[in-house]
Amino acid sequence: MTTTAATVPGVEVKGALRDRFDEVLTPAALAFVADLVRTFGPRVDALLDARRARQSGFDSGEGWGFLAETADVRAGEWKVAPLPPALLDRRVEITGPVDRKMIINALNSGANVFMADFEDSNSPTWENVIAGQVNLADAVRRTITYTAPESGRRYALNERTATLLVRPRGWHLRERHVTVDGRDVPAGLFDFGLFFFHNGKEQLARGVGPYFYLPKMEHHAEAQLWNDVFLRAQEALGIARGTIKATVLIETLPAAFQMDEILYALREHSSGLNCGRWDYIFSFIKKRANDASALLPDRAQVTMDRAFLRAYSLLLIKTCHRRGVHAMGGMAAQIPIKDDPAANEQALARVRADKLREVTDGHDGTWVAHPGLVGIAREIFDAHMKGPNQIDRTRDDVSVTREQLLEVHDGVRTDAGLRHNLRVGVQYLEAWLRGNGCVPLYNLMEDAATAEISRAQVWQWVRYGVTTDDGRAVTAARFREALREEMARVRLEVGEARFTQGRFEEASALFEQLSLAPTFEDFLTLPAYGLLRD
């Protein structure tokens, strides 16, 4: 245990003090975080209570719709504050966790933006979280280097790098290694507070600024909370109001009905909205978990060109452009397939089609998960978006209704789809429990959001006993049999030594618990967090 926090009344740091952690966990930084927690922690709790209270309306189907009380915000002719030059052209963004090598490679990838992620692609071990802050501080100051232990290869930043954005954890997560007045701190305030305190002024001195992505929000009041956090943080450090810029990921079904309101709440600090497609699919299942009419087909058939995903993507473009700000497209989860040229070309063709849809619809940029896809995405956006963005495309032709935002994809549910969900869900959880939150599986880059889809879909199919295309119902017994069989397959795929030395039994047990639970667990990372050994 470190004694760093002894000089900060009411603050206790329970995590070990490792190399350079004292540079992050300074008394001044911890005092800054503690002020944010004491000021805004009660509102975090109240907003999470409000989420749970609204669920009864979603269960009945009556809670879905555009809010009557904010009709004036949607009808009003207002725009967000002007954007800084560094955020005008965001045509290709790459994302990944905050480990040292990843940060260097992503900043050097040729993308316009790198989103350094404390959330879905980061397993929140104490080591990952605090070392990530050290790594980002070095990246901001351009002193970051990495030497690969196996090869001796040295990594350093190129002269020209991507613009850095940081994604703190969502409101639902807490950081158990630090308490303020006896309570674990909200993880979002912890991640944001440490990064902003140590790097905000340094970024401004280097001609950019403190820019963020904000995840998992379900209501405009949650965006208003972030806005108020930004105001207090800027005032505390003597940084001009409105300097912070933040892009909100629209990755929950309730938020899709409040895009205008979310932009309005953050209008001094907004840099737009993003189609967080994977979490959005997960949220569609979760928030309609008690609605038998909301059953989805195999995960691979739930694509952006149809049904509720198509509607929400177009609405996001129209909303953002009307308000003078970027509408960012979603993640291409494909990764290059080095040992199978035919399969690789098929994967790249899917990426090209996805990015072509986005840019021709009006998106101002897109996400990729792998540096090897940056060039493909850039080529397509360069061909169809001649300026730095296309915010002037207002898409007045688009009109999206409540019913379209709730439209379910047609398609089939298959035994192969069920089994794929089992293998992906368990293998991702196993890696997450070992501290790795970004995992290549079956030629896709999986993170917590994609694993949540697999977990949620299995729960949904068992809950309603759906029939797959082979005529068999998905029961608890069938689930358990398939899980045993797929774990035997995984054992062969990864090898006996890797399987026995890993945490597959714990991951399989947790996946089974979550899939067969009588009620839907909000996030798999909540019970999984208690199993992390750091």
NORVENWO-V484833 format. One record per residue. N is the residue number from 1. SS is DSSP state (@ for helix, = for strand, . for the rest). OMEGA is omega in whole degrees, 0 to 359 (999 if undefined). NEAR is the number of other C-alpha atoms within 12 Angstrom. Layout:
BEGIN
n ss omega near
N SS OMEGA NEAR
N SS OMEGA NEAR
END
This chain:
BEGIN
n ss omega near
1 . 179 14
2 . 175 22
3 . 183 19
4 @ 188 28
5 @ 184 31
6 @ 182 20
7 @ 180 18
8 . 184 25
9 . 176 20
10 . 182 24
11 = 176 34
12 = 175 32
13 = 184 39
14 . 180 25
15 . 181 27
16 . 179 24
17 . 183 23
18 . 185 20
19 . 177 15
20 . 179 19
21 @ 180 28
22 @ 177 24
23 @ 180 25
24 @ 186 37
25 . 178 44
26 . 177 27
27 @ 181 26
28 @ 180 26
29 @ 179 35
30 @ 176 40
31 @ 178 32
32 @ 178 36
33 @ 181 44
34 @ 177 37
35 @ 177 28
36 @ 182 39
37 @ 181 39
38 @ 182 28
39 @ 191 22
40 @ 180 31
41 @ 178 32
42 @ 178 18
43 @ 175 25
44 @ 180 34
45 @ 182 25
46 @ 180 18
47 @ 176 26
48 @ 174 26
49 @ 180 16
50 @ 175 19
51 @ 182 29
52 @ 180 20
53 @ 181 14
54 @ 185 21
55 @ 180 27
56 @ 176 19
57 @ 177 20
58 @ 180 27
59 @ 180 22
60 @ 183 17
61 . 183 22
62 . 184 16
63 . 184 23
64 . 177 29
65 . 176 25
66 . 189 28
67 . 178 24
68 @ 185 15
69 @ 179 13
70 @ 180 22
71 @ 180 15
72 @ 177 15
73 @ 180 25
74 @ 183 26
75 @ 186 18
76 . 178 15
77 . 180 14
78 . 177 23
79 . 176 31
80 . 181 32
81 . 179 26
82 . 183 23
83 . 175 32
84 . 182 25
85 @ 184 16
86 @ 183 26
87 @ 181 38
88 . 180 29
89 . 183 34
90 . 192 45
91 . 176 46
92 = 177 49
93 = 177 45
94 = 182 47
95 = 178 48
96 = 183 46
97 = 190 44
98 . 175 46
99 . 195 38
100 @ 181 34
101 @ 181 29
102 @ 181 36
103 @ 181 44
104 @ 182 40
105 @ 181 35
106 @ 178 43
107 @ 179 41
108 . 193 31
109 . 187 34
110 . 175 33
111 . 176 38
112 . 186 36
113 = 167 39
114 = 174 44
115 = 177 42
116 = 197 48
117 = 169 43
118 . 188 48
119 . 195 44
120 . 180 42
121 . 182 39
122 . 171 41
123 . 193 41
124 . 169 45
125 . 178 34
126 @ 178 30
127 @ 182 30
128 @ 185 33
129 @ 185 45
130 @ 174 40
131 @ 176 34
132 @ 177 39
133 @ 176 43
134 @ 182 34
135 @ 181 36
136 @ 177 46
137 @ 177 36
138 @ 180 30
139 @ 178 41
140 @ 182 38
141 . 178 23
142 . 176 25
143 . 186 19
144 . 172 28
145 = 178 26
146 = 175 24
147 = 182 15
148 . 184 14
149 . 184 10
150 . 185 8
151 . 185 9
152 . 180 9
153 . 182 12
154 = 180 17
155 = 177 23
156 = 183 26
157 . 170 28
158 . 177 19
159 . 180 13
160 . 183 17
161 . 177 26
162 . 172 36
163 = 184 40
164 = 167 44
165 = 183 47
166 = 176 46
167 = 172 44
168 . 178 46
169 . 184 36
170 . 183 36
171 . 186 41
172 . 185 32
173 . 178 34
174 = 177 32
175 = 188 38
176 = 184 27
177 = 179 35
178 = 176 37
179 = 172 30
180 = 182 34
181 . 173 18
182 . 182 18
183 = 172 24
184 = 185 27
185 = 171 41
186 = 188 36
187 @ 180 35
188 @ 178 43
189 @ 179 47
190 @ 181 46
191 @ 179 49
192 @ 186 45
193 @ 180 42
194 @ 181 40
195 @ 183 46
196 @ 182 45
197 @ 186 38
198 @ 192 33
199 @ 186 36
200 @ 181 38
201 @ 180 27
202 @ 178 24
203 @ 179 30
204 @ 179 22
205 @ 181 14
206 . 173 17
207 . 175 17
208 . 180 27
209 . 177 34
210 . 185 45
211 = 188 41
212 = 164 42
213 = 183 45
214 = 188 46
215 . 158 39
216 . 182 43
217 . 181 41
218 . 187 39
219 . 181 37
220 @ 176 36
221 @ 177 29
222 @ 174 38
223 @ 177 42
224 @ 177 30
225 @ 178 31
226 @ 180 45
227 @ 180 34
228 @ 174 28
229 @ 180 37
230 @ 181 40
231 @ 181 26
232 @ 181 29
233 @ 179 39
234 @ 180 28
235 @ 183 19
236 @ 182 23
237 @ 179 23
238 . 179 16
239 . 187 25
240 . 177 22
241 . 180 22
242 . 180 31
243 . 178 35
244 . 173 44
245 = 184 46
246 = 173 45
247 = 180 46
248 = 172 53
249 = 173 44
250 = 186 48
251 . 170 42
252 . 181 37
253 @ 178 42
254 @ 182 38
255 @ 180 42
256 @ 178 49
257 . 185 37
258 . 182 40
259 @ 177 49
260 @ 184 44
261 @ 179 40
262 @ 176 44
263 @ 181 48
264 @ 180 38
265 @ 183 32
266 . 192 38
267 . 175 40
268 . 189 32
269 . 188 42
270 = 167 45
271 = 171 47
272 = 181 51
273 = 180 54
274 = 175 48
275 = 176 46
276 . 196 42
277 @ 186 40
278 @ 175 40
279 @ 180 39
280 @ 176 42
281 @ 178 48
282 @ 181 40
283 @ 179 39
284 @ 177 43
285 @ 185 44
286 @ 185 38
287 @ 177 41
288 . 185 35
289 . 181 34
290 . 181 26
291 . 183 26
292 @ 179 22
293 @ 185 23
294 @ 181 31
295 . 181 38
296 . 174 43
297 . 177 33
298 . 183 32
299 @ 183 37
300 @ 181 28
301 @ 181 21
302 . 189 32
303 . 188 30
304 . 185 35
305 . 185 23
306 . 167 22
307 @ 189 29
308 @ 180 34
309 @ 177 39
310 @ 181 35
311 @ 184 32
312 @ 178 46
313 @ 179 44
314 @ 179 42
315 @ 179 40
316 @ 178 50
317 @ 182 47
318 @ 183 37
319 @ 182 48
320 @ 184 48
321 @ 176 36
322 @ 182 32
323 . 173 38
324 . 185 33
325 . 188 48
326 . 171 47
327 = 185 51
328 = 178 49
329 = 189 48
330 = 186 44
331 = 164 42
332 = 185 43
333 . 181 38
334 = 174 34
335 . 180 32
336 . 180 33
337 . 192 23
338 . 187 13
339 . 181 10
340 . 184 12
341 @ 181 12
342 @ 178 13
343 @ 178 18
344 @ 180 22
345 @ 177 19
346 @ 179 18
347 @ 181 26
348 @ 177 30
349 @ 178 22
350 @ 177 26
351 @ 181 37
352 @ 181 28
353 @ 180 22
354 @ 182 33
355 @ 176 42
356 @ 176 29
357 @ 183 29
358 @ 185 39
359 @ 180 38
360 @ 174 26
361 @ 180 35
362 . 177 38
363 . 182 48
364 . 180 53
365 = 186 51
366 = 180 50
367 = 168 45
368 = 182 44
369 . 186 41
370 . 179 41
371 @ 180 36
372 @ 180 27
373 @ 182 37
374 @ 183 42
375 @ 179 26
376 @ 180 35
377 @ 180 45
378 @ 180 36
379 @ 182 24
380 @ 179 30
381 @ 177 39
382 @ 183 27
383 @ 188 16
384 @ 179 25
385 . 189 30
386 . 178 18
387 . 180 18
388 . 178 24
389 . 177 33
390 . 180 35
391 . 181 36
392 . 175 24
393 . 189 29
394 . 180 27
395 . 178 25
396 . 179 17
397 . 184 13
398 . 174 23
399 . 186 21
400 . 183 29
401 . 173 21
402 @ 183 25
403 @ 179 18
404 @ 178 25
405 @ 180 34
406 . 184 37
407 . 183 25
408 . 174 29
409 . 168 31
410 . 183 20
411 . 184 20
412 . 174 23
413 . 189 34
414 . 174 28
415 @ 178 28
416 @ 178 20
417 @ 177 31
418 @ 183 45
419 @ 176 34
420 @ 177 33
421 @ 180 41
422 @ 182 44
423 @ 181 38
424 @ 183 43
425 @ 182 44
426 @ 181 46
427 @ 177 48
428 @ 180 50
429 @ 180 50
430 @ 179 40
431 @ 180 36
432 @ 180 41
433 @ 176 36
434 . 176 30
435 . 180 30
436 . 184 32
437 . 181 39
438 . 196 39
439 = 173 38
440 = 180 25
441 = 176 29
442 . 173 23
443 . 172 24
444 = 175 28
445 = 183 32
446 = 170 41
447 . 184 41
448 @ 182 43
449 @ 181 39
450 @ 176 41
451 @ 178 43
452 @ 177 42
453 @ 180 41
454 @ 181 43
455 @ 182 50
456 @ 182 47
457 @ 177 46
458 @ 178 54
459 @ 182 42
460 @ 182 45
461 @ 177 41
462 @ 183 34
463 @ 184 29
464 @ 178 25
465 . 185 24
466 . 178 33
467 = 177 23
468 . 188 27
469 . 176 18
470 . 176 15
471 . 182 13
472 . 179 19
473 = 176 22
474 . 179 33
475 . 177 24
476 @ 180 26
477 @ 178 16
478 @ 178 25
479 @ 183 34
480 @ 178 25
481 @ 180 18
482 @ 180 27
483 @ 177 36
484 @ 182 23
485 @ 181 19
486 @ 175 28
487 @ 174 35
488 @ 177 23
489 @ 179 21
490 @ 179 32
491 @ 178 24
492 @ 183 15
493 @ 185 17
494 @ 181 19
495 . 185 15
496 @ 182 16
497 @ 180 13
498 @ 182 17
499 @ 184 24
500 @ 179 18
501 @ 182 16
502 . 183 26
503 . 184 27
504 @ 180 36
505 @ 178 25
506 @ 181 28
507 @ 179 36
508 @ 180 37
509 @ 180 27
510 @ 179 33
511 @ 177 40
512 @ 179 36
513 @ 182 26
514 @ 184 36
515 @ 184 39
516 @ 180 30
517 . 180 22
518 . 175 17
519 . 187 19
520 . 175 29
521 . 186 29
522 . 182 29
523 . 178 31
524 @ 181 41
525 @ 179 39
526 @ 175 24
527 @ 180 21
528 @ 181 35
529 @ 179 29
530 . 180 21
531 . 177 24
532 . 185 29
533 . 181 18
534 . 999 23
END
